[in-house]
């Protein structure tokens, strides 16, 4: 990846985390800094990296650059609640994502049902479909909540749907994981890999529906199935993937994913309790979100951005240790206590800059 792109993406990622704490120092009742926190990481940075990775070009394409520019307009217009601009830009973003998806795969995702298509490719196309579908769904929610008011539901909020932009990044990271398992696709293990694909992709969609309708028991069943699927992926990856440096980072990432599954189940049980108080469970929710965004998703994005550079010059276990400390301890504490926000940003900046700019061992360059 070009050095300018790495600088741009790393700055945006660090800025995204900073917006997660800015409400502590600059409270604003009418604006949600959480939206910028989510958009800058998931949509602007993550979405653009996904398109860049899909096109597999040395330099970023004009299509991906237009998407990046449009995603910034989308992010700030949604933050400032200028929704007509958000909806207009959504149309452009949807067209760009679908254009790249169709060029890479096909108009209809028939490959999902083919035994000859690698499971990694299925996750890859699912990631692009999830991104374009998420853009459309968020626009429909804006139209409903701000203009037409056809449907009234407690969970049918913009912030709920905006969080959905993390799903494409999760799926593309799983595509990376399964790309390192291609050597076992011809064995009987292929059936297990297919089950994992369908359980995860359909499970996430079904789980989201149950969240909207506030059905807790089905949520537990779905999250339990997702947990089993993720644990299965972990064992497949640990046993069959080649022992290269990328494996250590992605294994750490799967660890974050398992944590999000466990914390998600715990949060649902807390919601079901008679004395449930949202304020008292925010700490768990923030740990869940930070583990997903800045733990699991960061592992995937960093490997994508440095895919051709590994092995790189860094002490992997040290970086991974600081990563877990930052994502699961410092960042969640920083949401409630401003004193932890600064070390969280510093720790995250160290991780991001190290992953993006550590020199290449073979080439001796950055």
N, C-alpha and C positions, 0 to 999 in steps of 0.2 A: 504494500500500500504506500502511496506517495506520502512523503513526510508532511506536506501541507495538510493532507486529509487527516493524518494521525494527530497533528496539532489541533485541528478544528474539532475532531470528535472527542479528544481527551478533554479539551476545555469545556465543551458542551456537557459532557458527563459530570464533570466536577461542579459546573454551574447548576446542573439539575439537582444534585444532592444539596447544594447550598440553599436552593429555593425550598427544600423540605424543612429548613430550620428558620427561614426568614420571618415567619409569622411571630416568632418569639420576640424578635427585636423591633419589627415593624408590623404590628397587628393592623389588619384591615378587614373590617366587617363585611364590606361589599365585594371583596375579591378573594378568590381562593388561590393562594400561592401553590397549593398542592397540585393544581392543574399544570402549572409550569414545571413543577417538579416531575410530574408524570410524562408530560409531552416532550420535554427536551431530551429525556432519556429514551423513552419507548418509541415515540413517533419520529421525532426529528433525527436523533442519532441512530437508534436501532432500526427504524424503517429504512433509512438511507443505506445503512450498512447491509441490510438484507437485500436490497435491490442491487447494490454494488457486487455483493457476493454471487447473486443469481446470474448476473451478466458475465462474470468471470473475465473482465477486461482489465488491462494493466492500469489504464486511467479511467476515472469515473466518467460515465456517459452524460450527455446533455439531459437525457430523460431522468436520470437519478439526481442530477443537479437541480432540475426544475422541481422534482419531488421535494428535495431538501428545502428549497426556497419556499415552496408552497406550504410545507409542514410548519415552517417558522411563522408564516402568516396565520395558519390555522391555530397554532399554539397561542399566539398573543391575542388574536381576535376572540378566541374562546375564553381566555383569561379576562379580557376586558369586556366580555359579554356583548361583543358586536357580532351577533349570530348570523345576520345575512351574509357577512363576509365569510364566516366559518363554513356555512353551507355551500356557498359558491366555490370555495377552495376545495371542499370535500369532493365535488364532482371531478375536478382536475386530478386530485390525488388518486381517486378510485380508478380513473381511466389509465393513469400512468402505471399503477400497480398491476392492473389487469393486462395491459399491453406487454409488460415484461413477463408476466406469468404465462401468457399464451405463447409468446415467442420461445420461452424455455420449455414449456410442456405442451398444453393443448387447451382449446376453448372449454371443453368439458373434461372434468377430472376423472376420466375413465381409467386412468392408470392406477387409481386406488384399488381397483378390483382385479388387477392383473398380477399373477404370480411371478411374472418375468421381470417386473419392475422392482428395483432395489427398495427396501423399506426406507432407506435414507432419502430417496427421491420422493417417496410418498409424504414423508414429514416435511420435506422442502416445499412441495407444492401446497400442502396443507397450511404451511406458514404464510405463504403469499395469499391464499384464499382467506385465511383468518384476518390478515391485514386489510384487504379490500372490503371484506364483509363487516369488519369492525368499524371502518370509516362510514359505511352506509348506515349501520345500526345507530351509531352515535348521531348522525344527521337526522334520522327519523325521530330519535328521542328529543333532539332540539326542537324539531318542528312540532312534536306533540306537546312538550312541556312549555314552550315559549309562545306558541301561536295558536294551535288548534285545540289542544286539551281533549283529545278523543278518549284517552285512557288515563285513569288515575290509579297509580299504585305507589305504595310507600317506597319500594326499592327501585322504581323506575326514575332514577336520577342520572344527571349527566356524569357526575363523578364516578358512579358505579360503572357506567359504560366506558368512560375514559380509561379506567383501570384495565379494561379488556385489551388495550393496546400492548400489554405485556405478553399476551398469549402467543402472538407471532414470533416473538423472540425466544420464547420457551420452545416452540416447535422447531425453529431453525437450529437451536442448540442440540435438540434431540436428533436432528438430521445429521449433525456433525458426529454425535455419539455413534449412530448406526452406520455412518460411512466407514467407521473403523471396525465394523463387524461384518463387512461384506464377504470375508473369507468363509463364514459359516452359513451364508444364505442358502447354499445348496444342500445343507444337511437338514435333519429333522427339526433342528432348532428354529428353522424358518417359521414354523407354525407359531412358536412362542413369540417370535418377533412381530408377526402379523397381529397376534392377539394384543400385544402391547400397543401397537399402532392404533388399532380400533378402540381399545379401552381408553387410551389417553385422549385421542381426538374427539370421540363421541362423548366421553366422560366429562370433558371440560365444557362442552356445549350443553349437555344435560344438566350439569351442576349449575351453570349460569341460569338456566330456566327455573330450577328449583329455588335459587336465591331470590329471583324476582317474585315468585309466588310464596316465599317464606315457608317452604316445606322442609322442616328440619330432619325428619327421619329419612326421607329419600336422600337428602344431602349427605347424611352419615354413610349410607350405603355406597353412594357414588365416590365420596372421598376415600372410603376404605378400599374400593376397587382401584382407584388411582394410586393409592399408597402401595398396594400389592404390585401394580404394574411398574411403578418407579423402582421398587426394591428389586423386581425381576430384571429390569434394565441394568441396575447397579451390578448384580451378580454376573449377567452376561458380559458386561463391559469389563469388569474386573478380571474375569476368567479368560476371555477370548481376544480382547483388544491388545495390540502390540504395546510393549513397554517403552513408549517414547514420552518426551516431555509433555506433549499435549495431553496425554492420558492422565497425568497427575493433576493438571488443572481441571479437566473435565470430570474426573472422579470427585474432586473437591466440589465442583458444581452440582453433581448429582447428590452429594451430601447435603448441600443447601436445599435442593429440591425435596429430598426426603424430609428435611426439617419443616419445609412449608406444608407438606402433606400432614405431618403430625400436628403442627400448630393449628392447621385448618380444622382438623377433627376436634381438637381441644376447644377451639373457639366456638364451634357449633354446639358442643355439649354445654358450654357456659351460657350460650344464648337460650338453651332449652330450660335452664334452671329457673325456678320460680322467682328468685331474688336477683335475676339478671340486671346488671347496671352497666350500660355501655361505657360509662366513664371509667369504671373500675377494670375494664378489660381492654382498654385502648393500648396498653403496653404490649399485650400479646398480639394484637392486630398489627401494630407497628413492627414488631419483630418479624411477623409473617411477611409483611410487604417488603421490608428491607432485605430479608433473606432471598426473596424472589427477584426483586429488581437488581439490587446491588451485589447480590451473591451469585445466584444461579445464572441470571441473564448476563451479568458482566463476564463471567467465565466464558460463555459462548461467544460473545461479541469480541472479546480480546483474542480468542483463538482464531476467529475469522479474520481479524485485522492483521494478525501476525502468522497466518497459516503457512506461508511459504518461507518464513524466517526461522522456524524452530529447527534445532535447539537455540535458545537465546541466552544471553549472559545474565543470569539471575540465580539467586538461591531460592529455589521453588518453595521449599518447606517454610522458609521465613516469610515470604510474600503471602503464602496461603494462610499462615498463622495470623498475620496482621489483618488479612482480609476477613477472616472469621471474627476476630476481635472487633473490627470496625463495623461489620454488617450486623452482628447479633448483640453487641454490647454498647459501643459508643454511639452509633447512629440512633437506635431506639431511645437511649437515654437523652440524647441531644434534642429530641422532640419535646421532652418535658422539662429538661434542665439545660438552659443555655450554655452553662459552663462546659458541657460535654459536646456541644455542637462544633466548636473549633477543632478539638482533637479528632473528631469524627471526619471533618472535612480534610484535615491534614493527612490522616491515615488513608483516606480514600484517594486523595491526590497522589500519595506515594504509590499506592497499588496501581492506579490507572497509568501514571507516568512510567512506572517501572515496566508494566506489561506492554505499553505502546512503544517505548523507546530504548529498552535494553538491547545492546548490540547483538548481532548475529555471530555465533561461535564459528561457523564455517567460513563466512565471508569476512568477518572482522569489521563489519560496518553496521550502522543502525538502519 
